[in-house]
């Protein structure tokens, strides 16, 4: 396990929806946000439940208007995941959300100019035992009303070292905000410092982690569509998490938030910061050796196994037999495709040889049988029975005929051996 930065711990939730701990020794939690209007109760409930089913530990909802906070009273009893109210400009929305029963408040103190109003929100959260996320995101820390002050701040940000000046503003603002909370003896705080610039995200959270012991909510704001936003998000967040920084995360896409949850979980699985649920699927990339429709096969396998397999079985889908055995090393179930056929192995043992059109069903069948054996104690995940013996490309899969005919290889005892060419 990656050593984690020690932090305070806060708790989000209650007995009914469950409690998610953030910070301390708790696993990194995954958050996302609904895309629809909160006041549209039925659709909001359906979306929250869909996100929870996808694996979200916490879901945030926007409450820009009073009709949104009023809707919370109908929404909360119908969901089974902690809910965070996203408050930006009006402190009364926070108070109304707290009265409705939300489990956390997301607040940008910089957007609420009256300190007494911020203190009123703090007092209400303190009474109910609710944590508050304090944001010093790039878009909210620069002055927007006072034009002269804004120009001065932007001048500092965009002079010699943009990150250096911006970090100074972020940390200064954060210290100002936290003083308000500390003066109210309130410490159930989560900090965020997002930016669309991945390098600034790394720098900001690294510096903040040195100065404050509150849990950190990691994210890249305005990351864009999933096609590009995935890289923009995973690079800095993966770097920080691998460095032990970060206690809860949100990947933000201009897309269905279900993808945010799926990709965040996969990142945590890869870093071994969360125990994987469901299949761990690996597959080879494209190359000129593929003799089946590998891309369609991989997607079909992914969808089928996601629906029917619950254990973290490692499944390898390989499009040829050249690198397949080596790349599938350690897989519980593997398929090597050849000349319109596929050979299936379970923990190194060959169990099936089927034509291409039967590969998907046969692979699913073997995965289900293997899962049943693991559940009954007859097998264990990640434990090879025997070493994988590569199939003869001349025989079962037929992929070696062209090379044999060209005089490039010969078959010897079930193996393919390159010919030694001399006299050139």
C-alpha positions as CSV (number, residue, x, y, z in Angstrom):
1,X,0.0,0.0,0.0
2,X,1.1,3.6,-0.7
3,X,2.0,5.4,2.5
4,X,-0.7,8.1,3.1
5,X,-0.2,11.6,4.4
6,X,-1.6,11.6,8.0
7,X,-4.7,13.9,8.3
8,X,-7.6,14.6,10.5
9,X,-10.7,12.5,9.8
10,X,-14.2,13.7,9.1
11,X,-17.4,11.7,8.7
12,X,-20.1,12.2,6.0
13,X,-23.5,10.5,6.4
14,X,-25.7,9.1,9.1
15,X,-27.2,5.8,10.2
16,X,-29.7,5.6,7.4
17,X,-27.4,6.2,4.4
18,X,-24.2,5.0,6.0
19,X,-21.1,6.8,7.0
20,X,-18.2,7.6,4.8
21,X,-15.0,8.5,6.6
22,X,-12.6,10.9,4.8
23,X,-9.0,11.2,5.9
24,X,-7.0,9.4,8.6
25,X,-6.8,5.7,7.8
26,X,-10.0,5.6,5.7
27,X,-9.7,4.5,2.1
28,X,-9.8,7.2,-0.6
29,X,-13.4,7.9,-1.4
30,X,-15.0,8.7,-4.7
31,X,-17.4,11.6,-5.2
32,X,-19.3,13.0,-8.2
33,X,-22.1,15.5,-8.8
34,X,-25.5,15.3,-10.4
35,X,-25.9,16.8,-13.8
36,X,-29.6,17.6,-13.6
37,X,-31.6,20.2,-11.7
38,X,-32.0,19.4,-8.0
39,X,-35.6,20.8,-7.9
40,X,-36.6,18.1,-10.5
41,X,-37.1,15.6,-7.6
42,X,-37.8,12.4,-9.5
43,X,-35.0,12.8,-12.0
44,X,-32.6,13.9,-9.3
45,X,-33.3,10.9,-7.2
46,X,-32.9,8.6,-10.2
47,X,-29.6,10.1,-11.0
48,X,-28.3,9.9,-7.4
49,X,-29.2,6.2,-7.2
50,X,-27.6,5.5,-10.6
51,X,-24.4,7.2,-9.4
52,X,-24.4,5.3,-6.1
53,X,-24.9,2.0,-8.0
54,X,-21.9,2.8,-10.2
55,X,-19.8,3.1,-7.0
56,X,-20.0,6.7,-5.9
57,X,-19.4,7.0,-2.1
58,X,-20.7,10.6,-1.9
59,X,-22.9,12.6,-4.3
60,X,-23.0,16.4,-4.5
61,X,-26.1,18.4,-5.7
62,X,-26.3,22.0,-6.7
63,X,-28.6,24.3,-4.7
64,X,-28.4,27.7,-6.4
65,X,-32.1,28.5,-5.6
66,X,-34.5,28.0,-2.7
67,X,-36.6,25.6,-4.8
68,X,-33.5,23.3,-4.8
69,X,-33.1,23.3,-1.1
70,X,-36.9,22.8,-0.7
71,X,-36.6,19.7,-3.0
72,X,-34.0,18.2,-0.7
73,X,-36.6,17.2,1.8
74,X,-38.2,15.0,-0.8
75,X,-34.9,13.7,-2.3
76,X,-33.0,12.7,0.9
77,X,-35.5,10.0,2.1
78,X,-35.3,8.3,-1.3
79,X,-31.5,7.8,-1.6
80,X,-28.9,5.7,0.2
81,X,-25.7,7.7,-0.2
82,X,-24.4,10.7,1.7
83,X,-25.4,14.0,0.0
84,X,-23.4,17.2,-0.2
85,X,-25.0,20.6,-0.9
86,X,-23.0,22.8,-3.3
87,X,-23.3,26.4,-2.1
88,X,-21.6,29.3,-3.7
89,X,-23.1,32.7,-3.3
90,X,-26.0,32.7,-0.8
91,X,-25.4,31.6,2.8
92,X,-29.1,31.0,3.2
93,X,-29.0,28.1,0.7
94,X,-26.5,26.4,3.1
95,X,-28.7,26.9,6.1
96,X,-31.8,25.6,4.2
97,X,-29.8,22.5,3.0
98,X,-28.6,21.9,6.6
99,X,-32.2,22.1,7.9
100,X,-33.3,19.7,5.1
101,X,-30.8,17.1,6.4
102,X,-27.8,17.1,4.0
103,X,-24.6,15.5,5.2
104,X,-22.0,18.0,4.2
105,X,-21.7,21.6,2.9
106,X,-19.4,22.7,0.0
107,X,-18.6,26.3,0.6
108,X,-16.5,29.0,-1.1
109,X,-16.1,31.6,1.7
110,X,-14.5,33.9,-0.9
111,X,-17.9,34.2,-2.6
112,X,-19.7,35.2,0.6
113,X,-18.3,38.6,1.6
114,X,-20.0,38.9,5.0
115,X,-18.0,37.0,7.6
116,X,-21.0,36.9,9.9
117,X,-22.9,34.9,7.3
118,X,-20.1,32.4,7.0
119,X,-20.0,32.1,10.8
120,X,-23.7,31.4,10.8
121,X,-23.2,28.5,8.4
122,X,-20.3,27.2,10.5
123,X,-22.5,27.3,13.6
124,X,-25.3,25.4,11.9
125,X,-22.9,22.7,10.7
126,X,-21.3,22.5,14.1
127,X,-24.6,22.0,15.8
128,X,-25.5,19.1,13.4
129,X,-22.0,17.6,13.3
130,X,-21.6,18.2,9.5
131,X,-18.2,18.8,7.8
132,X,-17.6,21.6,5.4
133,X,-15.4,21.6,2.3
134,X,-13.5,24.8,1.8
135,X,-12.6,25.6,-1.8
136,X,-9.8,27.8,-3.0
137,X,-10.3,26.8,-6.6
138,X,-8.6,28.9,-9.3
139,X,-11.9,30.3,-10.5
140,X,-13.0,31.6,-7.1
141,X,-9.9,33.1,-5.4
142,X,-9.3,36.0,-7.8
143,X,-11.2,39.2,-7.1
144,X,-14.1,39.7,-9.4
145,X,-15.9,42.8,-8.2
146,X,-13.0,45.2,-7.5
147,X,-11.4,45.7,-11.0
148,X,-8.2,47.4,-9.7
149,X,-7.7,44.7,-7.1
150,X,-8.4,42.0,-9.8
151,X,-5.8,43.5,-12.1
152,X,-3.2,43.6,-9.3
153,X,-3.9,39.9,-8.4
154,X,-3.8,38.8,-12.1
155,X,-0.6,40.8,-12.6
156,X,1.0,38.8,-9.8
157,X,-0.3,35.5,-11.1
158,X,0.9,36.0,-14.7
159,X,4.3,37.6,-13.9
160,X,7.6,35.7,-13.7
161,X,6.5,32.4,-12.1
162,X,2.8,31.9,-12.7
163,X,2.6,28.9,-10.3
164,X,4.6,30.6,-7.6
165,X,2.4,33.7,-7.5
166,X,-0.8,31.7,-7.8
167,X,0.2,29.4,-5.0
168,X,0.9,32.3,-2.8
169,X,-2.6,33.7,-3.5
170,X,-4.2,30.3,-2.9
171,X,-2.4,29.6,0.4
172,X,-3.0,33.2,1.6
173,X,-6.7,33.0,0.8
174,X,-6.9,29.5,2.4
175,X,-5.3,30.8,5.6
176,X,-7.8,33.7,5.7
177,X,-10.7,31.3,5.3
178,X,-9.5,28.8,7.9
179,X,-9.0,31.5,10.4
180,X,-12.8,32.1,10.3
181,X,-13.4,28.4,11.0
182,X,-10.7,28.1,13.7
183,X,-12.1,31.2,15.5
184,X,-15.4,29.3,15.7
185,X,-13.6,26.2,17.1
186,X,-14.6,24.3,13.9
187,X,-12.2,21.8,12.4
188,X,-14.3,19.3,10.5
189,X,-12.9,20.7,7.2
190,X,-12.0,19.3,3.9
191,X,-9.8,21.4,1.6
192,X,-9.9,21.6,-2.2
193,X,-7.6,23.7,-4.5
194,X,-8.7,22.8,-8.1
195,X,-7.6,24.2,-11.4
196,X,-7.9,23.3,-15.1
197,X,-4.1,23.3,-15.2
198,X,-2.8,19.8,-14.1
199,X,0.6,21.1,-13.2
200,X,-0.9,23.8,-10.9
201,X,-3.1,21.1,-9.3
202,X,0.0,19.1,-8.5
203,X,1.9,22.1,-7.1
204,X,-1.1,23.4,-5.1
205,X,-2.0,20.2,-3.3
206,X,1.6,19.4,-2.7
207,X,2.2,22.7,-1.0
208,X,-1.1,22.7,0.9
209,X,-0.4,19.2,2.2
210,X,2.8,20.5,3.8
211,X,0.9,23.3,5.7
212,X,-2.5,21.9,6.8
213,X,-3.5,18.5,8.3
214,X,-7.1,18.6,7.0
215,X,-8.1,15.9,4.5
216,X,-7.8,17.0,0.8
217,X,-10.4,16.7,-1.9
218,X,-8.6,16.2,-5.2
219,X,-9.8,17.3,-8.6
220,X,-9.1,19.0,-11.8
221,X,-11.8,21.5,-12.6
222,X,-13.1,22.2,-16.1
223,X,-11.3,19.1,-17.4
224,X,-13.3,18.9,-20.5
225,X,-14.9,15.9,-22.3
226,X,-13.9,12.4,-21.3
227,X,-11.7,11.9,-24.3
228,X,-9.2,14.5,-23.1
229,X,-10.4,15.1,-19.6
230,X,-9.4,11.6,-18.6
231,X,-5.8,12.3,-19.2
232,X,-5.9,15.8,-17.8
233,X,-7.4,14.4,-14.6
234,X,-5.6,11.1,-14.1
235,X,-2.1,12.5,-14.6
236,X,-2.1,15.0,-11.7
237,X,-4.5,13.0,-9.4
238,X,-2.5,9.8,-10.0
239,X,0.7,11.6,-9.3
240,X,-0.7,13.1,-6.0
241,X,-2.2,9.8,-4.8
242,X,0.9,7.9,-5.6
243,X,2.7,10.4,-3.4
244,X,0.3,9.8,-0.5
245,X,-1.6,13.0,-1.0
246,X,-5.4,13.0,-1.2
247,X,-8.3,11.6,0.8
248,X,-11.3,11.9,-1.5
249,X,-11.5,12.6,-5.3
250,X,-13.7,13.7,-8.0
251,X,-12.9,13.4,-11.7
252,X,-14.9,16.0,-13.6
253,X,-16.1,15.5,-17.2
254,X,-18.4,17.3,-19.5
255,X,-20.2,14.0,-19.8
256,X,-22.4,11.6,-17.9
257,X,-21.0,11.6,-14.3
258,X,-21.2,7.8,-14.2
259,X,-18.0,7.9,-16.3
260,X,-16.4,10.1,-13.6
261,X,-17.1,7.4,-11.0
262,X,-16.0,4.5,-13.2
263,X,-12.7,6.2,-14.1
264,X,-12.0,7.4,-10.5
265,X,-12.5,3.8,-9.2
266,X,-10.2,2.3,-11.9
267,X,-7.5,4.8,-10.9
268,X,-7.8,3.8,-7.3
269,X,-7.8,0.1,-8.2
270,X,-4.6,0.5,-10.3
271,X,-2.9,2.3,-7.4
272,X,-4.1,-0.4,-5.0
273,X,-5.8,2.3,-2.9
274,X,-9.2,0.5,-3.1
275,X,-10.0,-3.2,-3.2
276,X,-11.2,-4.0,-6.7
277,X,-14.8,-5.0,-7.3
278,X,-15.5,-6.9,-10.5
279,X,-13.3,-8.1,-13.3
280,X,-9.8,-6.8,-13.8
281,X,-9.7,-6.9,-17.6
282,X,-6.5,-6.6,-19.6
283,X,-6.2,-6.8,-23.4
284,X,-3.4,-6.5,-26.0
285,X,-3.2,-3.4,-28.3
286,X,-3.7,-3.5,-32.0
287,X,-1.0,-5.0,-34.3
288,X,-0.8,-6.8,-37.6
289,X,-1.0,-10.2,-36.0
290,X,-4.6,-10.0,-35.0
291,X,-6.8,-12.5,-36.7
292,X,-10.1,-11.9,-35.0
293,X,-12.2,-8.8,-34.4
294,X,-10.4,-8.0,-31.2
295,X,-11.8,-4.6,-30.5
296,X,-15.4,-5.7,-30.6
297,X,-14.5,-8.8,-28.6
298,X,-12.9,-6.8,-25.8
299,X,-15.8,-4.4,-25.5
300,X,-18.3,-7.3,-25.5
301,X,-16.3,-9.1,-22.9
302,X,-16.1,-6.0,-20.7
303,X,-19.8,-5.5,-20.8
304,X,-20.7,-9.1,-20.3
305,X,-18.3,-9.6,-17.4
306,X,-19.3,-6.3,-15.7
307,X,-22.9,-7.5,-15.6
308,X,-22.3,-11.1,-14.4
309,X,-19.0,-11.3,-12.5
310,X,-18.6,-9.8,-9.0
311,X,-15.2,-11.1,-7.9
312,X,-11.9,-9.3,-9.0
313,X,-11.0,-12.1,-11.5
314,X,-8.1,-11.1,-13.7
315,X,-9.1,-11.8,-17.3
316,X,-6.8,-11.4,-20.3
317,X,-8.0,-11.1,-23.9
318,X,-5.2,-11.6,-26.3
319,X,-5.5,-11.2,-30.1
320,X,-2.6,-13.5,-31.0
321,X,-0.3,-16.2,-29.6
322,X,3.0,-14.4,-30.1
323,X,3.0,-12.2,-27.0
324,X,-0.3,-13.5,-25.4
325,X,1.1,-16.1,-23.0
326,X,3.7,-13.7,-21.6
327,X,1.3,-10.7,-21.4
328,X,-1.4,-12.9,-19.8
329,X,1.0,-14.1,-17.1
330,X,-0.9,-14.0,-13.8
331,X,-4.4,-13.9,-15.4
332,X,-7.0,-16.2,-13.8
333,X,-8.7,-16.6,-17.1
334,X,-7.2,-15.9,-20.5
335,X,-8.2,-16.2,-24.2
336,X,-5.6,-16.4,-27.0
337,X,-7.2,-15.7,-30.4
338,X,-5.7,-17.2,-33.6
339,X,-7.0,-17.9,-37.0
340,X,-10.7,-17.2,-36.3
341,X,-10.5,-19.4,-33.2
342,X,-9.7,-18.9,-29.5
343,X,-8.1,-21.1,-26.9
344,X,-9.1,-20.4,-23.3
345,X,-6.9,-21.0,-20.3
346,X,-7.9,-21.0,-16.6
347,X,-4.9,-20.4,-14.3
348,X,-2.6,-21.8,-16.9
349,X,-4.6,-24.8,-17.9
350,X,-6.1,-25.1,-21.3
351,X,-9.8,-25.7,-21.0
352,X,-11.4,-24.9,-24.3
353,X,-10.8,-24.4,-28.1
354,X,-13.7,-22.7,-29.8
355,X,-14.4,-20.9,-33.1
356,X,-14.5,-17.1,-33.1
357,X,-18.3,-16.8,-32.9
358,X,-18.3,-18.8,-29.7
359,X,-15.4,-17.1,-27.9
360,X,-17.6,-14.6,-25.9
361,X,-20.0,-17.2,-24.5
362,X,-17.3,-19.7,-23.8
363,X,-15.1,-17.2,-22.0
364,X,-18.1,-16.0,-19.9
365,X,-18.9,-19.6,-19.0
366,X,-15.4,-20.3,-17.9
367,X,-15.3,-17.1,-15.8
368,X,-18.5,-18.0,-14.1
369,X,-17.3,-21.5,-13.4
370,X,-14.0,-20.2,-12.0
371,X,-15.8,-17.6,-9.8
372,X,-18.0,-20.4,-8.4
373,X,-14.8,-22.4,-7.5
374,X,-13.3,-19.4,-5.8
375,X,-16.5,-18.8,-3.8
376,X,-16.6,-22.4,-2.7
377,X,-12.9,-22.5,-1.8
378,X,-11.8,-24.8,-4.6
379,X,-9.6,-22.1,-6.2
380,X,-7.9,-18.9,-5.2
381,X,-7.6,-15.7,-7.2
382,X,-4.1,-15.0,-8.7
383,X,-2.8,-18.5,-8.1
384,X,-1.5,-20.3,-11.2
385,X,-2.0,-24.0,-11.4
386,X,0.5,-24.5,-14.1
387,X,2.6,-22.4,-16.4
388,X,0.8,-21.4,-19.6
389,X,2.0,-23.5,-22.5
390,X,1.8,-21.5,-25.8
391,X,-0.4,-23.2,-28.4
392,X,1.3,-24.4,-31.6
393,X,0.4,-21.7,-34.2
394,X,0.5,-24.4,-36.9
395,X,-2.0,-26.7,-35.3
396,X,-4.9,-25.5,-33.1
397,X,-5.0,-21.9,-34.3
398,X,-3.5,-22.2,-37.7
399,X,-1.8,-18.9,-37.6
400,X,1.7,-20.2,-38.6
401,X,0.9,-21.6,-42.0
402,X,2.0,-18.5,-43.9
403,X,5.3,-18.3,-42.0
404,X,6.0,-22.0,-42.6
405,X,5.2,-21.5,-46.3
406,X,7.6,-18.5,-46.5
407,X,10.4,-20.5,-44.8
408,X,10.5,-18.2,-41.8
409,X,9.7,-20.8,-39.1
410,X,9.4,-24.5,-38.6
411,X,7.2,-26.6,-36.3
412,X,9.2,-28.7,-33.8
413,X,7.3,-30.6,-31.1
414,X,4.4,-28.3,-30.8
415,X,6.6,-25.2,-30.9
416,X,7.5,-22.7,-33.6
417,X,11.2,-22.2,-34.0
418,X,12.8,-19.4,-36.2
419,X,14.9,-20.9,-39.0
420,X,18.6,-20.0,-39.0
421,X,19.4,-18.4,-42.4
422,X,23.0,-18.5,-43.6
423,X,24.9,-17.6,-46.7
424,X,23.5,-14.1,-47.1
